[in-house]
């Protein structure tokens, strides 16, 4: 699995993939092998719906501005109406806007909703990482640690270790934080992330 320095890199990668392909890849296989006309019609309809959702997602999120509430409301409506990967991505984007304006409860609600909308493991990992960071901001260290347990995949080891260490440190567990950061530094992390984790360990008294 590819290793990421932060979840933003994976969000960008996921956006590019779904913008170019989306579920139409899988639907194309169904179209090719389906013997029944009903299945062929459903697959064609689904491919068209996914393409439309992708285009609408890109249009709405590109126009989103924190100082224009109507643009945020449009993205919220889209996320609510689309129980799929595009809805989850919209929830992720909108949650970021809410974090920047310190509306953390709204951000958490959106991320939790987004988790239910996608089955993509990488997108679920990104959402859980964002959720854990916000929970940590709200001084909910135990909740953040629980959320981190839902992040799967070796490519996320260092990022999970970084947040886990911060959560443990906030609970007064310096040794636990050191162990977490040490594990992250020993993983296949980027040089920059390894250096940051080492600095955090060095700063522990």
N, C-alpha and C positions, 0 to 999 in steps of 0.2 A: 504493500500500500504506500502511496505517496505520503511524504512527511510534510506537515504544514507548520510554518512558524507562528501563525495565528489563524483564528477562524475566518478572518476577512478574506484570506487567500482562497479558502474553500468556498465561501459564499460566491465569490467572483467566478470561480470555476464552475460551480453549479448553475449559476445564471447563464453562463455561456452555453453550457451543455443543453439545458432545457430550452433555451432560446433557439438553438439550431436544430434540436432533435425532438425533445419532449417525448411523450408517450407514443408519438407517431411511429417510432422505431418498432415498438412491440406490436402496435396495431397493424403495421405493414406486414408483419409475419402472419397475423391472423387473416388479413385480406388474401394473402398468397395461398394459404392452405385451406381456407374455409370452403366447404363443399355446399353449404346451405346458403340460399339467398339471404335469409334473415341475418345470418352472421355477417355476411358480406356488407349488408346495409348498415348494421350496427357499427362495424369496424370503421367504415367510411365516415359515418356520422361522428364517431368518437374522435377520429383523426382531425376532422374539421373543427370540432369543439375545442380540442387541445390547442390547435393553431390559433384560434380566436382568443383563447384565454391567455396564451403567451403574448400575443400582440397587445392585448388590453393591459396585462400586467406591466409590460415595458412602458407603455404610454402613461399609465397612472403613476408609477413610481418615479419616472423621469420628471414628471411635473410636480412631484410632492415637495412642498416647502413648509417649514415650521410656522412661518408667519402668515400662511394662508390656510386657515382651518378647513376650508372647503376641499382642498386637495388631500388633506389627511382623512377627512370623512369619506372621500371617494375611494381611497385605498382601503379603509376599514370596511366599507360596504363590499368591495371586491373580495377581500379576504373572507368575509362572512359568507358570501355567496358561492365561493369556490372551495370545496372540501377536497383539495388536491394539492399537488406540489406547488403550483402557482399561488394558491391561497396561502400556503405555508411561507413561501418566499415573501409575499406581501406582508404577512404578519411580522416576519423578521425585520423587514425594512421599516415598517411603521413603529415597531417596538424601539428601534434605534432612535427614532425621532423623539419618542416619549422619554427615553433615558436622558437625552440631551436637554430636555426641559424639566427633568427631575420628576416626571410622572411615573414613578417606578411601579406602582400597583397596576397601572394600565399596561405597562410594558410586560409585566409578568403574565397577566391574563392573556395577552396576545400570543406570547411565546408558548404558553400551555395549550392554547387553541391550535397553534401551528403544529405542535407535536402530533396532534390527532389527525392532522390533514395529510401527512406525508408518511410513506413507508420507506423513503430513501434513507439509508443508514447514515450517510455522510451529512445530510441536511439535519437529521435528528441530532447528530453529534454537535453540530454548530449551534442549534437551538438550545440544547442542554448546556453547552458552555456559556452561552449568553445568559441563560437563566441563572446559572450558578454564580456568575459575576454579579448580577443584580441582587441576588439573595445575600451575597456577601456585603454589598453596599448597604443593605438593610439590616446588617448585623445578625443575619440568620445563618451562622456558620454551619450548624448541623444540617439545615435544609440544603445548603450549597454542597456539602459533602455527600449527602444522599443523591442529589442530582448528578454529581460527577460520576457516581457509580453506574449511571445509565449510558455513559459515553463509551462506545466500543470501538476497537481498532487500534493497532499499534501506532499508527500515524499520529494519534492524538496524545500519546503518552506524556510528552514534555509539557504540552499546554495544560493537560489535566493536572500534572504534578505541580505546575506553577500555581494554579488556583487552589489546589488542595493544600499546598504549603501556606498560602495566605490565610486560608480558613483555619487551619490548625494553629497558626501563629496568633490569630485573633482570639483563640480560645486559651492562649497562654502556653500552648504545647510547642516549645521551641525545638525540642528534639524531634517531634513528629514533623515539624516544618522542614527541619534539616534533612530528615530521611526522605521526605517527598521531593524536595528540590534536588537532592543527590541522585535519586532515581531518574528524575527528568534529565539531569545533566549527563547521565550515563547512557541515555537512550539515543536514538538516531535523530537528534534534534538539529536544527540549523545552528551554525556557529554563533550567531547573534543571540539566539535563545539560550544556548548553553552558557554563554558569557554572562547573561543576565541572571541565570539561576545561580551561577557561581558567586556573583556579586552579592546576591541575597544571602547565601550561606556565609560569606565573609562578614556580612554586616550583623550577623547574629552574635550577641555577646555571650 
